[in-house]
Amino acid sequence: MRFTFLLAILLMGLCACNKDDDPILSTESLHYDGPNQAAPILARGTSYTAAKFPASEIANQGHTGKNLSGVEVYIADRPEQLKILILEWNGNSANEPGNALYEQTLQGGDLNTNSWNVLTLDQEVGIPDSGIWIVLEVQVGNQDIAVVGCDPGPRHANGDVYGLFDNNAEPGWISFLSFTNNATSINWNIRGVVKP
């Protein structure tokens, strides 16, 4: 894990991406991030990148009662597999998601690298009044690759959620800031596409 952490820090500085490719954000986007800056190396195996939106944030962004029709994400390197998970807010704990509302699996070949991808959901998902988590389950196998892009920060408290669950030593749901021992303050380039 220490090697992965050091490699992630190194690549954060070296993987600057073309800012001209950043889509223009509309008011119909649920997000915390700014333009893509880089993409950190993720842990080998399966990990989770997420942005979570409590009821207050959904109301602040004007999306109460609307539906998600897709997820927009910056993909740097191609993973083996990427799963979109839309999870409801957990009323008992802000640090863990609630029930699954939707999931959709994509193979690495379905994704464009070094660019933004608009991943249309097979069916629209109602945004719960209680809040929502937009999660990407990323499978990289035994590779050290950078998959999900990020902005240059500073982080929003709900914009850099990271999950590791492969064995008992993994931390579960934490911030990416905590995962990097307070060295990397970013927001994932994960945006919910809201139907107008």
C-alpha positions in Angstrom: 0.0 0.0 0.0 2.9 2.4 0.7 4.3 1.9 -2.8 0.8 2.6 -4.3 0.5 5.7 -2.2 3.9 7.0 -3.3 3.1 6.2 -6.9 -0.2 7.9 -6.7 1.4 11.1 -5.4 4.0 11.0 -8.1 1.4 10.5 -10.8 -0.8 13.3 -9.5 2.0 15.7 -10.4 2.8 14.1 -13.7 -0.6 13.2 -15.1 -2.0 16.7 -16.0 -4.6 16.4 -18.6 -5.9 18.7 -21.4 -8.2 21.2 -19.8 -9.8 22.0 -23.2 -11.6 18.7 -23.1 -13.6 19.6 -19.9 -17.3 19.7 -20.7 -19.2 22.9 -19.9 -21.1 22.3 -16.6 -24.8 22.9 -16.8 -27.2 23.5 -14.0 -28.4 20.0 -14.7 -25.3 18.3 -13.2 -25.0 17.0 -9.6 -21.3 17.4 -8.7 -18.5 18.9 -6.6 -15.6 18.7 -9.0 -14.0 21.2 -11.3 -12.0 20.6 -14.5 -10.0 17.4 -14.8 -6.4 17.8 -13.5 -5.1 14.2 -13.1 -6.0 10.7 -12.1 -4.4 8.9 -9.1 -3.4 5.3 -9.2 -6.0 3.2 -7.5 -5.5 0.1 -5.3 -5.1 -3.2 -7.1 -8.2 -5.4 -7.3 -11.5 -3.7 -6.7 -12.0 -0.2 -5.2 -14.7 2.4 -5.1 -14.7 6.1 -6.0 -17.7 8.1 -5.1 -19.4 11.4 -4.5 -22.2 11.6 -2.0 -25.0 14.2 -1.9 -27.0 14.7 1.3 -30.5 16.2 1.1 -29.2 19.7 1.8 -26.8 19.6 -1.1 -29.4 18.2 -3.5 -31.7 21.1 -2.5 -28.8 23.7 -2.8 -28.1 22.5 -6.4 -31.8 22.6 -7.2 -32.3 18.9 -7.9 -35.0 17.9 -5.4 -37.6 15.6 -7.0 -35.6 15.2 -10.2 -34.1 12.0 -11.9 -30.6 10.9 -12.8 -30.3 9.9 -16.4 -26.6 9.2 -16.5 -23.2 9.6 -14.9 -20.4 11.7 -16.5 -16.8 10.6 -15.5 -13.3 11.3 -16.7 -11.5 8.0 -17.5 -7.7 8.1 -17.8 -6.7 4.4 -18.1 -9.1 1.6 -19.1 -10.1 -0.6 -16.2 -11.0 -4.3 -16.6 -14.6 -3.4 -15.5 -16.5 -0.4 -14.2 -19.8 -0.7 -12.4 -22.1 2.3 -11.8 -23.9 2.1 -8.4 -26.6 4.6 -7.4 -27.2 4.2 -3.7 -29.6 6.0 -1.4 -28.4 8.1 1.6 -28.2 6.1 4.8 -30.2 7.9 7.5 -28.3 6.2 10.3 -24.7 7.0 9.1 -23.4 9.6 6.7 -20.2 7.5 6.4 -21.9 4.5 4.7 -24.4 4.4 1.9 -27.9 3.0 2.1 -29.7 0.6 -0.2 -28.9 0.1 -3.8 -31.2 1.9 -6.2 -29.5 1.0 -9.5 -26.4 -0.8 -10.9 -25.0 -1.1 -14.4 -21.8 -2.9 -15.4 -19.5 -1.7 -18.2 -16.5 -3.5 -19.6 -13.3 -1.6 -20.1 -13.7 -1.7 -23.8 -16.9 0.3 -23.4 -15.0 3.3 -22.1 -13.0 6.1 -23.9 -9.6 6.7 -22.2 -8.1 10.1 -21.5 -11.5 11.7 -22.0 -14.9 12.4 -20.4 -17.4 9.6 -20.8 -21.2 10.2 -20.5 -22.6 6.9 -19.3 -26.3 6.8 -19.9 -28.3 4.8 -17.4 -30.5 2.0 -18.8 -33.3 3.5 -16.8 -33.7 6.8 -15.0 -33.3 6.8 -11.2 -35.3 9.1 -9.0 -33.1 11.2 -6.7 -34.3 10.5 -3.1 -35.2 13.4 -1.0 -32.9 12.0 1.7 -29.8 12.1 -0.5 -27.8 9.9 -2.9 -24.4 8.3 -3.4 -23.0 8.0 -7.0 -20.4 5.3 -6.8 -18.0 3.7 -9.4 -16.9 0.2 -8.6 -13.5 -0.1 -10.4 -11.8 -3.4 -11.1 -8.2 -3.1 -12.3 -6.9 -6.6 -11.6 -3.2 -6.7 -10.7 -2.4 -3.4 -12.5 -1.2 -0.1 -11.2 -3.3 2.2 -13.3 -5.1 5.5 -12.9 -8.7 5.2 -13.9 -11.0 7.9 -12.5 -10.0 11.5 -13.0 -10.0 14.2 -10.4 -9.8 18.0 -10.1 -6.9 19.8 -8.4 -8.9 20.4 -5.3 -9.3 21.5 -2.6 -11.6 18.7 -1.7 -15.2 19.0 -0.7 -16.0 16.8 2.3 -18.3 14.6 0.1 -16.4 14.7 -3.2 -13.5 12.3 -2.6 -15.1 9.2 -1.1 -12.9 6.1 -1.5 -13.8 2.5 -0.6 -11.6 -0.6 -0.1 -13.1 -3.8 1.2 -11.1 -6.8 -0.2 -9.8 -8.0 3.2 -10.0 -7.3 6.9 -7.1 -4.9 6.8 -8.9 -2.5 4.4 -10.4 0.7 5.8 -13.9 0.5 4.2 -15.4 3.9 3.2 -12.9 6.8 3.8 -11.9 10.0 2.1 -9.2 9.8 -0.5 -7.4 12.5 1.6 -7.3 10.1 4.5 -6.2 7.2 2.2 -3.2 9.3 1.2 -2.3 10.4 4.7 -3.6 14.0 4.1 -1.3 14.4 1.0 -3.9 14.6 -1.8 -6.9 16.9 -1.6 -9.0 16.3 -4.7 -12.6 15.8 -5.9 -13.4 12.9 -8.2 -14.5 13.8 -11.7 -17.9 12.1 -11.1 -21.0 14.0 -12.1 -24.6 12.9 -12.0 -26.5 13.9 -15.2 -29.9 15.2 -14.0 -32.9 15.1 -16.4 -34.2 18.7 -16.8 
